Amino acid sequence: MRMAMGMEVLQNQGRKSGKHQKASPEGWPALGRLLPLALIAIILLGIGPARQALAWGRMGHRASTRLAETRLTPKARALIRELLEPGESLADASTWADENSQSIPGSAAWHYVNVPISAASYSPRDCHDNCVVSRFEEFRRILADPHAPKPRRRMALRYVVHLVEDAHQPMHVGDRRDRGGNNLQLQFFGDDYTNLHQVWDSGLLRNGYCNERELVDDLIDLARKPEARDWTRGHIEDWVNESLEAARQAYRIPGSKDLLRSGMRIGREYEDANLPLAVKRLSQAGMRLSEVLNDCLSPEGKRAIPAPHFRKEQQPAPSAAPQASGIR
């Protein structure tokens, strides 16, 4: 989640308009009426969201988590049910950190790390001890501590799920001094007012999938392939470096070494080149999340069970998340 604290981000499930509205400060309405509409649009696009909300969007986060759920040990599954609120599934918990970000001051920086795409790899200097890498480790330790208070472990669980997935979003790692693509204004299919970060948050998945179940089905298919056996290795620094490499591709014009430029129109060619990468990152995140949760909650038998392949009609329907109660 890359967004400015205090700015309300309007989100419609599975689709974002790319336009953000912000209440005008006192004294602005008269001025606003005098400005040409074109100038207003330029100003709004220039402001944009400083840090984009809902990395991967609701569908991406939930789908990746539902893959992880298929690979949990019985003990980990039972402890998760005990930690979460009644009626709250792990998929519901996956978007809690974004949905409640404004009630947690300073939490915006926890969801990403800015690494220049020209850098060879992630460095702790990029983190400043306050990024997706350091915060993941902090919440992982709390979740793994059986003596930690239940409310703290609940909060840690929600963040562990979310931050593992955020670390796999290329635009939450790679950066060209454009706030992870937020400043790179693009036209993507019928959306004339979007940016590269939004394309990766939801645009690619929105165009490639009709619903969450279709995406879950593909994530599970990928998790069953032989090459996926190696995906569970490594640590969050390794996953961030993978996202950095993916970001280099995300910033490029397909079939070229040239970088995308603000104002360009991208569409089918860009989707064909990058949607498979986005789906792969979500599948990797789901598999690794299951390993993390099993390690934290059932270390004596932490090995993840193989991911089954459900037909779409066999998969449980998504449930609505309960009303969040805030920090405890």
C-alpha positions in Angstrom: 0.0 0.0 0.0 1.6 3.2 -1.1 -0.6 6.2 -0.2 -0.6 9.5 1.5 -1.8 9.6 5.1 -5.0 11.6 5.5 -6.1 11.2 1.8 -9.3 9.2 1.4 -8.9 6.7 -1.4 -12.1 5.7 -3.1 -12.2 2.1 -4.1 -14.8 0.0 -5.9 -14.3 -3.8 -5.5 -12.4 -5.2 -8.5 -12.2 -1.9 -10.3 -10.6 1.5 -9.7 -11.5 4.6 -11.7 -8.0 6.1 -11.3 -9.5 9.4 -10.2 -9.2 10.5 -6.6 -11.3 13.2 -5.0 -10.1 15.3 -2.2 -12.2 17.9 -0.2 -11.1 21.4 -1.2 -9.6 23.5 1.6 -11.7 26.5 2.8 -11.6 29.3 0.3 -11.0 27.1 -2.7 -14.5 26.6 -4.2 -14.6 30.1 -5.8 -11.2 29.6 -7.3 -12.1 26.2 -8.5 -15.1 27.6 -10.4 -12.8 30.0 -12.2 -10.2 27.4 -13.3 -10.8 25.7 -16.6 -11.8 22.0 -16.2 -8.7 20.9 -18.1 -6.4 22.7 -15.6 -8.3 21.1 -12.7 -7.7 17.7 -14.2 -4.0 18.4 -14.6 -3.7 19.5 -11.0 -5.5 16.4 -9.7 -3.4 14.1 -11.8 -0.2 15.8 -10.6 -1.2 15.4 -7.0 -2.3 11.8 -7.3 -2.0 9.3 -4.4 1.4 9.5 -2.8 1.2 5.9 -1.8 -1.3 3.6 -3.6 -3.9 1.8 -1.5 -4.8 -1.9 -1.7 -1.7 -3.4 -3.4 -2.9 -6.2 -5.7 -6.5 -4.9 -5.0 -8.9 -6.9 -2.9 -9.2 -9.7 -5.4 -5.4 -10.3 -5.7 -4.9 -10.3 -1.9 -7.8 -12.6 -1.2 -6.9 -15.0 -4.0 -3.3 -15.4 -2.9 -4.4 -15.9 0.7 -6.9 -18.6 -0.4 -4.1 -20.5 -2.0 -2.2 -20.3 1.2 -5.2 -21.6 3.1 -5.1 -24.8 1.1 -1.6 -25.5 2.4 -1.9 -24.9 6.1 -1.3 -27.6 8.6 -4.3 -28.6 10.8 -2.8 -26.9 13.9 -2.0 -23.7 12.0 -5.5 -23.6 10.6 -7.0 -24.1 14.1 -4.9 -21.4 15.7 -5.8 -19.0 12.9 -9.5 -19.6 13.6 -8.9 -18.9 17.3 -6.9 -15.7 16.7 -9.3 -14.0 14.1 -12.6 -12.5 14.9 -15.7 -14.7 14.7 -16.7 -15.1 11.1 -13.4 -13.6 9.8 -11.6 -15.8 7.3 -7.9 -15.5 6.5 -8.9 -14.1 3.1 -10.9 -11.4 4.9 -7.9 -10.7 7.1 -5.6 -10.2 4.1 -7.1 -6.8 3.3 -7.5 -5.6 6.8 -4.2 -3.6 6.9 -5.2 -1.5 3.9 -8.8 -1.0 5.0 -7.7 0.3 8.4 -4.5 2.1 7.4 -5.8 5.5 8.3 -6.5 4.5 11.9 -2.8 3.4 12.3 -0.7 6.5 12.1 2.6 6.0 10.2 1.6 2.6 8.8 1.7 3.6 5.1 5.5 3.1 4.9 5.2 -0.5 6.2 3.7 -1.8 2.9 6.6 -1.1 0.5 10.3 -0.4 0.1 11.7 2.0 -2.5 14.6 0.3 -4.3 15.9 2.0 -7.5 15.4 -0.2 -10.5 19.0 0.6 -11.4 20.2 -1.0 -8.1 21.7 -4.5 -8.2 19.5 -5.6 -5.2 17.7 -4.6 -2.1 19.9 -3.1 0.7 18.9 -2.5 4.3 19.8 1.1 3.6 16.6 1.2 1.5 14.5 0.3 4.4 15.5 2.7 7.1 14.2 0.1 9.6 10.6 1.0 8.6 9.5 -0.8 5.5 7.8 -3.9 4.3 10.9 -6.0 5.1 11.5 -4.8 8.7 7.8 -4.7 9.6 7.2 -8.2 8.3 10.0 -9.5 10.5 8.6 -7.6 13.5 5.0 -9.0 13.0 6.3 -12.5 12.3 8.1 -12.6 15.7 4.9 -11.5 17.5 2.8 -14.1 15.7 5.3 -16.8 16.5 5.3 -15.9 20.2 2.7 -18.1 22.0 3.0 -15.9 25.1 2.1 -12.6 23.2 -1.4 -11.3 24.1 -4.1 -12.5 21.7 -5.0 -9.0 20.3 -1.3 -8.5 19.4 -1.1 -11.8 17.7 -4.3 -11.1 15.8 -2.9 -7.8 14.6 0.4 -9.5 13.7 -1.4 -12.3 11.8 -3.3 -9.7 9.7 -0.1 -7.9 8.9 2.0 -11.0 8.2 -0.5 -12.1 5.6 -0.8 -8.7 3.9 2.9 -7.8 3.9 4.0 -11.1 2.4 1.8 -10.3 -0.5 2.8 -6.7 -0.7 6.4 -7.7 -0.9 5.6 -9.7 -4.1 4.0 -6.6 -5.9 6.8 -5.3 -8.1 5.6 -1.7 -7.8 5.9 -1.9 -4.0 9.7 -2.4 -4.5 11.0 -1.0 -7.7 11.1 2.7 -8.1 12.2 5.4 -10.6 11.8 8.3 -8.3 8.1 8.3 -9.2 6.7 6.9 -6.0 6.6 3.3 -7.3 4.9 4.3 -10.6 2.3 6.5 -9.1 3.7 9.5 -11.0 3.9 7.6 -14.3 0.5 8.6 -15.8 -0.7 6.2 -18.4 -3.8 5.2 -20.4 -4.6 1.5 -20.0 -7.4 0.1 -22.2 -10.4 2.3 -21.5 -9.0 4.0 -18.5 -7.5 7.3 -19.6 -6.6 8.5 -16.1 -4.4 5.8 -14.5 -0.8 5.2 -13.7 1.6 2.3 -13.7 1.1 1.6 -10.0 -2.6 1.3 -10.4 -2.2 -0.9 -13.5 -0.3 -3.4 -11.3 -2.5 -3.0 -8.2 -5.7 -3.9 -10.1 -5.7 -3.0 -13.8 -4.0 -6.2 -15.0 -6.1 -8.5 -12.8 -9.3 -6.6 -13.6 -8.8 -7.1 -17.3 -7.6 -10.6 -17.1 -10.1 -12.2 -14.7 -13.9 -12.0 -14.3 -13.8 -12.9 -10.6 -11.8 -14.1 -7.6 -12.6 -17.7 -8.2 -11.0 -17.7 -11.6 -7.8 -16.2 -10.3 -7.7 -18.7 -7.4 -8.0 -21.5 -9.8 -5.0 -20.3 -11.8 -2.9 -19.7 -8.7 -3.5 -23.2 -7.5 -2.7 -24.6 -11.0 0.7 -22.8 -10.9 1.4 -24.0 -7.3 1.0 -27.6 -8.6 3.7 -27.3 -11.3 7.1 -29.0 -10.7 9.0 -25.7 -10.8 6.9 -24.3 -8.0 8.6 -26.7 -5.5 11.5 -24.3 -5.3 9.3 -21.2 -4.6 9.1 -21.9 -0.9 12.8 -21.3 -0.4 14.4 -18.1 0.7 13.5 -15.1 2.9 11.7 -11.9 2.5 14.9 -10.1 1.2 14.9 -12.7 -1.6 11.3 -12.1 -2.4 11.9 -8.4 -2.5 14.8 -8.9 -4.9 12.5 -10.9 -7.2 10.0 -8.0 -7.1 12.8 -5.6 -8.0 13.6 -7.7 -11.1 9.9 -7.9 -12.0 9.7 -4.1 -11.6 12.4 -3.7 -14.3 10.1 -5.6 -16.7 7.0 -3.6 -15.5 8.7 -0.3 -16.4 9.7 -1.4 -19.9 7.8 -1.1 -23.1 7.0 -4.8 -24.1 9.5 -6.2 -26.6 11.9 -3.2 -26.0 14.6 -2.0 -23.6 13.0 1.4 -23.6 11.1 2.6 -20.5 7.5 3.6 -20.4 6.9 7.4 -20.6 4.2 9.4 -19.0 1.2 9.8 -21.2 1.7 6.6 -23.2 -1.2 4.3 -24.0 -0.7 0.7 -23.1 -3.1 -2.2 -23.6 -3.1 -5.8 -24.9 0.6 -6.1 -25.7 1.4 -4.9 -22.2 -1.1 -7.2 -20.6 0.1 -10.2 -22.5 3.7 -9.5 -21.4 2.9 -8.8 -17.7 -0.3 -10.5 -16.6 1.4 -13.9 -16.4 4.1 -12.3 -14.2 1.5 -10.8 -11.9 -0.2 -14.1 -11.5 3.1 -15.9 -10.9 3.9 -13.4 -8.1 0.6 -13.9 -6.4 1.0 -17.7 -6.6 4.5 -17.5 -5.1 3.2 -15.2 -2.4 0.5 -17.7 -1.5 2.9 -20.6 -1.3 5.4 -18.7 0.8 2.7 -17.3 3.1 1.6 -20.9 3.9 5.2 -21.7 4.9 5.5 -18.6 7.1 2.2 -19.3 8.9 3.0 -23.0 9.4 6.4 -22.1 10.7 5.0 -19.5 13.2 2.0 -21.5 14.4 3.0 -25.2 14.1 6.8 -25.2 13.9 7.0 -28.9 15.0 5.2 -29.9 11.8 5.6 -26.8 9.6 5.9 -28.5 6.2 3.1 -27.2 4.0 0.7 -29.8 2.6 0.5 -30.0 -1.2 -1.9 -27.5 -2.8 -5.1 -29.3 -4.0 -6.7 -28.2 -7.3 -10.3 -27.2 -6.8 -12.7 -26.8 -9.7 -14.3 -23.4 -9.6 -17.7 -24.8 -8.5 -16.0 -26.6 -5.5 -14.3 -23.5 -4.1 -16.0 -21.7 -1.2 -17.6 -18.4 -2.1 -15.9 -15.3 -0.8 -17.3 -14.0 2.4 -17.6 -10.4 3.4 -15.1 -9.2 6.0 -16.6 -8.2 9.4 -16.4 -4.7 10.6 -12.9 -4.0 11.8 -12.6 -2.9 15.4 -9.4 -1.0 15.0 -6.2 -1.2 17.0 -6.3 -3.0 20.3 
